[in-house]
């Protein structure tokens, strides 16, 4: 059943605050992905990146916040954009050339060995639509939730690369690399700094984990660990409502009582959709329900930005919306 359906873009005056979303008031001219630029400058910047890399002999697909080379490697644009922002446009080609000369040389210096991969692979959640830009996107990871894939990336100080399947050919089977990626991701709970904030709107409250790490949202892969470490309540066998709007944000609410969970579910879809549209490195506009390792989609956003919530029979029972014998 749909709890609400509303077009985002005509928000009410009392929408919940969105920690880390980087929202802007008034007519939005700031680019959604590269917020150091206005939209027109961001378009010029991406065009400059494409043209400069072509001159360097690289054919790339330029996406909102990264480029993908034909060998499957991804190169983020955030740091480069920060270096170009505020400087004259005619200086950008030289800045782009110097940046990619450095990071690509560093990536090529290190041979891809099993020992190197063990130290640098990380499991990451990524938006499926972004991966569709590559011809063999289906093979790049596992479907973890509708619209979200779990991939293995190689993380270095200069780049985060989504490697094509051929890159792992000599290191098969691939299963252990996903396990190793999860282990390296889990280590970030001890090595990275994350901030937990309570998001409150009327009677609704849920938690939001924020971090500079590009893997913050990917910690949903370790949701029980995150809840036990950061939440002020034990993990419930009724599961967790969660959202991964963009790479630096993980929102969650432990389902411990029907009314509190229902209140959270009335707000979290708006929160997730807004973060997805405004945050850097979007992952998903949906709210999901995790229970005993199973992930189910609870809310969706259509192409025209309408939101719909459909808990499903099992969650409706837990939320007190229907009796168990009616589910």
C-alpha positions as CSV (number, residue, x, y, z in Angstrom):
1,X,0.0,0.0,0.0
2,X,1.2,3.5,-0.8
3,X,1.7,5.7,2.3
4,X,2.2,8.8,0.3
5,X,3.1,10.0,-3.2
6,X,4.4,13.5,-3.6
7,X,6.5,15.2,-6.2
8,X,9.8,16.4,-4.9
9,X,10.5,19.9,-5.9
10,X,7.5,21.4,-4.0
11,X,8.6,20.6,-0.5
12,X,6.7,21.6,2.6
13,X,8.0,24.2,5.0
14,X,8.8,21.6,7.7
15,X,10.8,19.0,5.8
16,X,13.4,17.2,7.9
17,X,16.9,18.6,8.0
18,X,19.4,16.5,6.0
19,X,22.8,16.3,7.6
20,X,25.6,16.2,5.1
21,X,23.3,16.7,2.1
22,X,24.8,20.1,1.1
23,X,21.3,21.5,0.4
24,X,20.9,25.0,-1.1
25,X,18.0,27.5,-0.7
26,X,16.5,29.4,-3.6
27,X,16.8,28.5,-7.3
28,X,19.4,25.7,-7.5
29,X,22.3,26.6,-9.8
30,X,25.0,24.6,-8.0
31,X,25.9,21.3,-9.8
32,X,24.4,18.3,-8.1
33,X,27.6,16.1,-8.1
34,X,30.4,18.7,-8.2
35,X,29.1,21.3,-5.8
36,X,32.1,23.5,-6.1
37,X,30.7,24.5,-9.5
38,X,27.6,26.2,-10.8
39,X,25.9,24.0,-13.4
40,X,27.2,25.9,-16.4
41,X,30.8,25.7,-15.1
42,X,30.4,22.0,-14.3
43,X,29.4,21.3,-17.9
44,X,32.4,23.3,-19.1
45,X,34.7,21.4,-16.7
46,X,33.4,18.0,-17.8
47,X,33.9,18.9,-21.5
48,X,37.4,20.1,-20.7
49,X,38.2,16.8,-19.0
50,X,36.9,14.8,-22.0
51,X,38.7,16.9,-24.6
52,X,42.0,16.9,-22.6
53,X,42.0,13.2,-22.0
54,X,41.2,12.6,-25.7
55,X,44.3,14.7,-26.5
56,X,46.3,12.4,-24.1
57,X,45.1,9.4,-26.0
58,X,42.3,8.2,-23.6
59,X,38.7,7.7,-24.7
60,X,36.6,8.1,-21.7
61,X,33.0,8.2,-20.6
62,X,32.5,11.3,-18.4
63,X,29.8,10.9,-15.8
64,X,28.6,13.3,-13.1
65,X,31.5,12.9,-10.7
66,X,34.0,10.5,-12.4
67,X,35.3,9.3,-15.7
68,X,35.5,5.7,-16.9
69,X,38.2,4.6,-19.3
70,X,37.7,1.8,-21.8
71,X,39.6,-0.6,-19.7
72,X,37.1,-0.2,-16.9
73,X,39.1,2.1,-14.6
74,X,37.3,4.9,-12.8
75,X,38.8,8.3,-11.9
76,X,37.1,10.6,-9.6
77,X,36.6,14.3,-10.5
78,X,36.0,15.8,-7.0
79,X,39.6,16.7,-6.1
80,X,40.3,17.8,-9.7
81,X,37.2,20.0,-9.7
82,X,38.2,21.5,-6.4
83,X,41.6,22.4,-7.9
84,X,40.0,24.0,-10.9
85,X,37.2,25.8,-9.2
86,X,37.8,29.5,-8.9
87,X,40.6,29.6,-11.5
88,X,40.2,30.9,-15.1
89,X,38.8,28.4,-17.6
90,X,41.8,28.7,-19.9
91,X,43.9,27.2,-17.1
92,X,41.8,24.1,-16.7
93,X,43.3,22.0,-19.6
94,X,46.8,22.3,-18.1
95,X,45.4,21.5,-14.6
96,X,43.5,18.5,-16.0
97,X,46.5,17.2,-17.9
98,X,48.9,17.5,-14.9
99,X,46.4,15.8,-12.6
100,X,45.8,12.8,-14.9
101,X,49.4,12.4,-15.8
102,X,50.2,12.0,-12.1
103,X,47.4,9.7,-11.1
104,X,47.6,7.5,-14.1
105,X,51.3,7.1,-13.8
106,X,50.9,6.1,-10.2
107,X,48.3,3.5,-11.1
108,X,50.5,2.0,-13.8
109,X,53.6,1.8,-11.6
110,X,52.1,-0.9,-9.3
111,X,51.7,-4.4,-10.8
112,X,48.4,-6.1,-10.2
113,X,49.4,-9.1,-8.0
114,X,47.5,-11.2,-5.5
115,X,49.4,-9.6,-2.6
116,X,48.6,-6.1,-3.9
117,X,44.9,-6.9,-4.3
118,X,44.7,-8.4,-0.8
119,X,45.8,-5.1,0.6
120,X,43.7,-2.8,-1.6
121,X,40.4,-4.4,-2.6
122,X,37.3,-3.1,-1.0
123,X,33.7,-4.1,-1.4
124,X,31.6,-1.1,-2.4
125,X,27.9,-0.4,-3.1
126,X,27.3,1.5,-6.3
127,X,24.4,2.8,-8.3
128,X,23.5,0.3,-11.0
129,X,22.7,3.0,-13.6
130,X,26.2,4.4,-13.3
131,X,27.7,0.9,-14.0
132,X,25.5,0.5,-17.0
133,X,27.7,3.0,-18.9
134,X,30.3,0.1,-19.3
135,X,29.6,-2.7,-21.8
136,X,30.1,-5.6,-19.3
137,X,28.4,-3.9,-16.4
138,X,26.3,-7.1,-15.6
139,X,29.6,-8.9,-14.7
140,X,30.8,-6.0,-12.5
141,X,29.6,-7.2,-9.2
142,X,26.5,-8.7,-7.6
143,X,23.0,-7.3,-7.4
144,X,22.7,-6.5,-3.7
145,X,19.4,-4.6,-3.8
146,X,17.2,-3.2,-6.6
147,X,19.3,-0.6,-8.4
148,X,22.4,-1.2,-6.3
149,X,25.3,-3.5,-7.0
150,X,28.1,-4.8,-4.8
151,X,31.4,-4.4,-6.6
152,X,35.0,-5.0,-5.8
153,X,37.2,-2.0,-6.3
154,X,40.9,-1.4,-6.0
155,X,41.6,1.5,-3.7
156,X,44.8,3.5,-3.9
157,X,45.7,6.9,-2.6
158,X,45.2,8.3,-6.1
159,X,42.2,6.4,-7.4
160,X,39.4,4.0,-6.8
161,X,39.1,1.6,-9.7
162,X,36.2,-0.7,-10.6
163,X,38.1,-3.5,-12.4
164,X,36.6,-5.4,-15.3
165,X,36.2,-9.2,-14.9
166,X,39.2,-9.8,-17.2
167,X,41.5,-8.1,-14.6
168,X,40.7,-10.8,-12.1
169,X,41.0,-13.7,-14.6
170,X,44.3,-15.0,-13.2
171,X,43.0,-14.6,-9.7
172,X,39.8,-16.7,-9.9
173,X,37.6,-17.7,-8.2
174,X,36.2,-14.2,-7.5
175,X,34.3,-15.1,-4.3
176,X,37.3,-14.8,-2.0
177,X,37.9,-11.3,-3.4
178,X,34.5,-10.2,-2.3
179,X,35.2,-11.6,1.1
180,X,38.5,-9.9,1.3
181,X,36.9,-6.6,0.2
182,X,34.4,-7.0,3.0
183,X,37.2,-7.5,5.5
184,X,39.0,-4.4,4.3
185,X,35.7,-2.5,4.5
186,X,35.2,-3.7,8.0
187,X,38.6,-2.4,9.0
188,X,37.4,1.1,8.1
189,X,35.2,1.0,11.2
190,X,38.4,1.2,13.2
191,X,40.6,3.4,10.9
192,X,38.1,6.0,9.6
193,X,36.2,8.7,11.5
194,X,32.4,8.6,11.3
195,X,29.9,10.9,12.8
196,X,26.5,9.8,14.0
197,X,23.6,12.3,14.0
198,X,20.0,12.0,15.0
199,X,17.5,13.2,12.4
200,X,14.3,14.3,14.1
201,X,11.1,15.5,12.4
202,X,8.0,15.7,14.4
203,X,7.5,12.2,16.0
204,X,10.1,10.6,13.6
205,X,13.6,9.9,14.6
206,X,16.4,7.9,12.8
207,X,20.1,7.9,12.8
208,X,22.4,9.1,10.1
209,X,26.1,8.0,9.8
210,X,28.3,10.5,8.0
211,X,31.9,10.2,6.9
212,X,34.5,11.6,4.6
213,X,35.2,8.0,3.4
214,X,33.7,7.2,0.0
215,X,32.7,3.9,1.6
216,X,30.4,5.3,4.2
217,X,27.2,4.2,2.4
218,X,28.9,0.9,1.6
219,X,28.9,0.1,5.4
220,X,25.3,-1.0,4.8
221,X,27.0,-4.3,3.8
222,X,28.0,-4.5,7.5
223,X,24.7,-3.2,8.9
224,X,24.6,-5.4,12.0
225,X,28.2,-4.2,12.9
226,X,27.2,-0.6,12.3
227,X,24.1,-0.8,14.4
228,X,25.8,-2.6,17.3
229,X,28.7,-0.1,17.3
230,X,26.8,3.2,16.8
231,X,23.1,2.8,17.8
232,X,21.9,3.3,21.3
233,X,19.8,0.1,21.1
234,X,20.5,-3.6,20.4
235,X,19.9,-5.0,16.9
236,X,16.3,-6.2,16.7
237,X,15.2,-9.4,15.1
238,X,12.6,-7.3,13.3
239,X,15.4,-5.8,11.3
240,X,16.5,-2.3,10.3
241,X,15.1,0.3,7.9
242,X,18.0,2.0,6.1
243,X,18.9,4.3,3.2
244,X,22.1,4.9,1.3
245,X,21.4,8.2,-0.6
246,X,25.0,8.9,-1.5
247,X,28.4,7.6,-0.8
248,X,29.1,9.7,2.4
249,X,25.8,8.9,4.2
250,X,24.1,5.9,5.8
251,X,20.7,6.4,7.5
252,X,19.0,3.7,9.6
253,X,16.3,3.0,12.1
254,X,16.1,-0.2,14.1
255,X,12.6,-1.6,14.0
256,X,11.9,-2.1,17.7
257,X,8.3,-0.9,17.8
258,X,5.6,-0.4,15.3
259,X,4.8,3.2,15.8
260,X,8.4,4.5,16.0
261,X,9.3,2.5,12.8
262,X,6.1,3.7,11.0
263,X,7.0,7.3,12.0
264,X,10.5,6.9,10.6
265,X,9.2,5.4,7.4
266,X,7.0,8.4,6.8
267,X,10.1,10.6,6.6
268,X,13.0,8.5,5.5
269,X,11.9,8.2,1.8
270,X,12.0,12.0,1.4
271,X,15.3,12.1,3.2
272,X,16.8,9.4,0.9
273,X,15.5,10.9,-2.3
274,X,16.8,14.4,-1.4
275,X,20.2,13.1,-0.5
276,X,20.4,11.0,-3.7
277,X,19.5,14.1,-5.8
278,X,21.8,16.5,-4.0
279,X,24.7,14.5,-2.6
280,X,28.1,13.7,-4.2
281,X,28.3,10.2,-5.5
282,X,24.6,9.1,-5.5
283,X,23.9,5.5,-4.6
284,X,20.1,5.0,-4.2
285,X,17.0,7.1,-3.6
286,X,15.2,4.2,-1.9
287,X,14.6,3.1,1.6
288,X,15.3,-0.6,2.3
289,X,14.5,-3.1,5.0
290,X,17.3,-5.4,6.2
291,X,16.2,-8.5,8.2
292,X,18.5,-11.4,8.9
293,X,20.7,-10.7,5.9
294,X,17.9,-10.2,3.4
295,X,17.4,-6.7,1.8
296,X,14.1,-5.6,0.5
297,X,13.1,-2.4,-1.2
298,X,10.5,-0.3,0.7
299,X,10.3,3.0,-1.2
300,X,10.9,4.0,-4.8
301,X,11.4,7.3,-6.7
302,X,10.1,7.5,-10.3
303,X,11.7,9.4,-13.1
304,X,9.5,12.4,-12.4
305,X,10.6,12.3,-8.8
306,X,7.4,10.9,-7.3
307,X,7.9,8.9,-4.1
308,X,6.0,5.7,-3.3
309,X,6.2,3.5,-0.2
310,X,5.2,-0.2,-0.3
311,X,6.3,-2.0,2.8
312,X,5.1,-5.5,1.7
313,X,3.1,-7.9,3.8
314,X,5.8,-8.9,6.3
315,X,6.9,-5.4,7.2
316,X,3.2,-4.2,7.3
317,X,2.6,-6.8,10.1
318,X,5.6,-5.5,12.0
319,X,4.5,-1.9,11.6
320,X,1.0,-2.9,12.9
321,X,-0.6,-2.0,9.6
322,X,-2.2,-5.4,9.2
323,X,-2.7,-8.5,11.4
324,X,-0.5,-11.5,10.7
325,X,-3.4,-13.7,9.6
326,X,-4.3,-11.0,6.9
327,X,-0.8,-10.8,5.4
